[in-house]
Amino acid sequence: MSSTAIAISAHQITKTYGATVALDGASFSVRSGTVHALLGENGAGKSTLVKILSGLVRPDSGRIEMSGKVCSIDSPRTAQKLGLQTAFQEMTQIRDLTVAQNLLLPFEPLTPWGVVNTKEAERLAHDHLATLGLGFIDPRALIGNLELPVRQKLEIARAILRQPQLRPCRAEISIGSAALSTMSSSVALQLFLFRIACQR
């Protein structure tokens, strides 16, 4: 495959916290349309690397490339603009809001009067969930009333929904490896179903 098939790569990434070395020359590359698992013992630097890709942490040295171009991910907003989305182990959902509100926040559709178009938001949420095999989830349900495995799936579904680019443009998703440690096997399997849906 040509080098243009590399979607994202990290080269010699280092990060220290005082005397603690979190990452020491970490390098990897991911080709578009593939699924990878980031494995390691506690303290191996998995979360640090994911946070760097998410724009939450700046590396001390090294470089990150997307589609062969060096990029600086200095904030979560920058990561999102580049097409990187992260689903963390810790739930970031607002329990008192509905599924649709959590999925679309802060990009909910508005009426011409600037009010949230709830009906359209619920339709968009339902359609998105259906493409991921999650059509059984009611967009009107409160997140706080759902079981943990369902909320974990919705966390990933939200990351997929927020891709700033869709095919034929390239868009990548960074899914925090730490999240996999608390997922049931059925949720982990759902990741691969999500990948298939994203390639349609």
PLY file of the C-alpha trace (Angstrom):
ply
format ascii 1.0
element vertex 200
property float x
property float y
property float z
element edge 199
property int vertex1
property int vertex2
end_header
0.00 0.00 0.00
1.21 3.55 -0.64
2.17 5.98 2.09
-1.01 7.95 1.42
-2.92 5.04 3.00
-1.52 6.02 6.41
-4.27 7.97 8.16
-2.40 8.95 11.31
1.07 8.31 12.67
3.02 9.30 15.75
6.81 9.52 15.80
9.03 9.38 18.89
6.43 10.84 21.24
7.75 11.56 24.73
5.95 12.88 27.77
7.17 13.22 31.35
5.50 14.34 34.56
8.33 15.37 36.83
10.49 12.28 37.31
7.83 10.00 35.83
8.28 9.06 32.19
4.82 8.40 30.76
5.95 7.98 27.15
9.48 7.37 25.95
9.79 7.57 22.17
6.41 6.01 21.37
5.71 5.52 17.66
2.86 3.94 15.72
0.87 4.30 12.52
-2.70 3.46 11.55
-4.01 2.91 8.06
-7.39 4.22 7.05
-10.28 1.79 7.48
-8.57 -0.39 10.08
-9.22 -1.11 13.77
-6.37 -1.31 16.28
-6.11 -2.06 19.99
-3.68 -0.20 22.21
-2.57 -2.65 24.88
-0.29 -2.41 27.89
-0.02 -2.70 31.64
-1.12 0.02 34.02
1.26 2.94 33.68
2.39 1.94 30.18
1.24 5.29 28.78
-1.92 4.25 26.93
-4.08 7.00 28.41
-1.35 9.60 27.97
-1.02 8.78 24.29
-4.78 8.94 23.77
-4.93 12.29 25.59
-2.18 13.62 23.34
-4.15 12.58 20.26
-7.24 14.18 21.80
-5.53 17.53 22.38
-5.85 17.30 26.16
-2.11 16.91 26.74
0.85 18.32 24.81
3.83 16.01 24.19
7.30 17.11 25.28
8.73 16.04 21.94
7.93 14.06 18.82
5.52 14.70 15.98
2.09 13.59 14.80
1.12 13.31 11.15
-2.29 12.96 9.55
-2.38 11.84 5.94
1.35 12.53 5.75
1.14 16.11 7.02
2.63 17.19 10.34
-0.03 18.63 12.62
-0.14 20.27 16.04
-3.01 19.05 18.22
-3.07 21.80 20.82
-6.68 21.45 21.99
-9.70 19.14 21.80
-11.27 21.56 19.31
-8.23 21.22 17.05
-8.44 17.44 17.31
-12.11 17.56 16.30
-11.34 19.80 13.33
-8.73 17.27 12.22
-11.32 14.49 12.44
-10.20 12.91 15.72
-12.84 11.95 18.24
-12.31 10.14 21.52
-14.57 8.00 23.67
-13.11 7.95 27.15
-13.44 5.35 29.88
-15.14 7.92 32.09
-18.64 8.75 30.92
-18.88 12.36 29.72
-22.64 12.30 29.26
-25.08 14.53 31.14
-27.38 12.17 33.00
-30.35 14.56 33.14
-30.44 15.05 29.37
-31.94 12.75 26.77
-30.07 10.46 24.41
-30.66 12.87 21.52
-29.48 15.86 23.52
-26.29 14.09 24.59
-25.52 12.87 21.09
-25.98 16.25 19.42
-24.80 18.68 22.11
-23.64 21.35 21.29
-24.71 20.96 17.65
-28.44 20.51 18.09
-30.54 21.68 15.11
-32.30 24.99 15.61
-35.55 26.44 14.32
-35.49 29.73 12.38
-36.19 31.39 15.75
-33.05 29.98 17.36
-34.85 27.41 19.51
-33.73 23.78 19.59
-35.75 21.75 17.11
-36.45 18.78 19.38
-38.33 16.74 16.78
-35.52 17.09 14.24
-32.91 16.35 16.89
-34.68 13.12 17.84
-34.95 12.14 14.17
-31.25 12.74 13.57
-30.33 10.77 16.69
-32.59 7.87 15.74
-31.23 7.71 12.19
-27.64 7.78 13.42
-28.23 5.08 16.02
-29.99 2.91 13.43
-26.94 2.97 11.15
-24.87 1.62 14.05
-27.28 -1.16 14.95
-28.55 0.76 17.96
-32.00 1.60 16.66
-33.55 0.01 19.75
-32.42 2.96 21.89
-35.11 5.62 22.35
-33.66 9.09 21.58
-36.11 10.53 24.12
-34.83 8.37 27.00
-32.85 10.01 29.78
-29.21 8.92 29.76
-29.26 8.46 33.52
-31.97 5.79 33.21
-29.95 3.60 30.85
-27.73 0.69 31.79
-23.95 1.15 31.68
-23.32 -1.02 28.57
-25.86 1.04 26.62
-24.32 4.30 27.80
-20.87 3.05 26.74
-22.20 2.35 23.26
-23.73 5.82 23.14
-20.39 7.36 24.16
-18.80 5.77 21.11
-21.80 6.59 18.92
-21.42 10.26 19.84
-17.75 10.21 18.84
-18.70 8.76 15.47
-21.51 11.27 14.97
-19.17 14.20 15.59
-16.83 13.40 12.73
-16.29 16.70 10.91
-15.67 14.89 7.64
-17.57 12.00 6.09
-16.76 9.89 3.11
-15.38 10.43 0.54
-13.26 12.71 2.76
-11.07 10.93 5.25
-12.10 11.10 8.92
-10.52 9.21 11.74
-11.75 8.29 15.21
-9.48 7.82 18.19
-11.18 5.54 20.71
-9.46 5.50 24.08
-8.03 2.06 24.73
-8.72 2.42 28.43
-12.43 2.35 27.68
-12.11 -1.21 26.45
-11.02 -2.43 29.88
-14.48 -1.87 31.32
-16.48 -2.94 28.29
-18.33 -6.22 28.08
-17.52 -8.49 25.16
-20.78 -7.48 23.47
-19.79 -3.82 23.60
-16.31 -4.57 22.26
-17.93 -6.49 19.40
-20.08 -3.45 18.73
-16.91 -1.50 17.93
-16.38 -3.67 14.89
-20.01 -3.20 13.86
-19.45 0.55 14.15
-16.44 0.25 11.87
-18.53 -1.50 9.22
-21.22 1.18 9.49
-18.65 3.96 9.12
-17.30 2.42 5.93
-20.67 2.44 4.17
0 1
1 2
2 3
3 4
4 5
5 6
6 7
7 8
8 9
9 10
10 11
11 12
12 13
13 14
14 15
15 16
16 17
17 18
18 19
19 20
20 21
21 22
22 23
23 24
24 25
25 26
26 27
27 28
28 29
29 30
30 31
31 32
32 33
33 34
34 35
35 36
36 37
37 38
38 39
39 40
40 41
41 42
42 43
43 44
44 45
45 46
46 47
47 48
48 49
49 50
50 51
51 52
52 53
53 54
54 55
55 56
56 57
57 58
58 59
59 60
60 61
61 62
62 63
63 64
64 65
65 66
66 67
67 68
68 69
69 70
70 71
71 72
72 73
73 74
74 75
75 76
76 77
77 78
78 79
79 80
80 81
81 82
82 83
83 84
84 85
85 86
86 87
87 88
88 89
89 90
90 91
91 92
92 93
93 94
94 95
95 96
96 97
97 98
98 99
99 100
100 101
101 102
102 103
103 104
104 105
105 106
106 107
107 108
108 109
109 110
110 111
111 112
112 113
113 114
114 115
115 116
116 117
117 118
118 119
119 120
120 121
121 122
122 123
123 124
124 125
125 126
126 127
127 128
128 129
129 130
130 131
131 132
132 133
133 134
134 135
135 136
136 137
137 138
138 139
139 140
140 141
141 142
142 143
143 144
144 145
145 146
146 147
147 148
148 149
149 150
150 151
151 152
152 153
153 154
154 155
155 156
156 157
157 158
158 159
159 160
160 161
161 162
162 163
163 164
164 165
165 166
166 167
167 168
168 169
169 170
170 171
171 172
172 173
173 174
174 175
175 176
176 177
177 178
178 179
179 180
180 181
181 182
182 183
183 184
184 185
185 186
186 187
187 188
188 189
189 190
190 191
191 192
192 193
193 194
194 195
195 196
196 197
197 198
198 199
